[in-house]
């Protein structure tokens, strides 16, 4: 089987990942180290004492998964998809920091998100 017939999920993806690791070893090793630190930080998060801490912790966990997912996609050559997840990661960081700094309340974000979805749905209809 070849990449052309299997795509990114086939056994040839294992070879592609290995080739990417050889070609971009320093960058991917740094990525692994960053993920390790992020997971250590996630393990240090205290039990949430209020709603804001719970939400910020959830957003941090989302950032970690976005980062690991983006790295995994880049390893198998799915760079555009990796960039898309990276954008989501940055957006999540901005939201997380806005909540942590009391610049916005979680309810405001939920209201804005709902209004945006309704606007998009109405446009499509």
Secondary structure as GFF3:
##gff-version 3
##sequence-region A 1 125
A	DSSP	alpha_helix	3	6	.	.	.	ID=ss1
A	DSSP	three_ten_helix	7	9	.	.	.	ID=ss2
A	DSSP	alpha_helix	12	23	.	.	.	ID=ss3
A	DSSP	alpha_helix	25	44	.	.	.	ID=ss4
A	DSSP	alpha_helix	51	75	.	.	.	ID=ss5
A	DSSP	alpha_helix	79	100	.	.	.	ID=ss6
A	DSSP	alpha_helix	106	124	.	.	.	ID=ss7
###
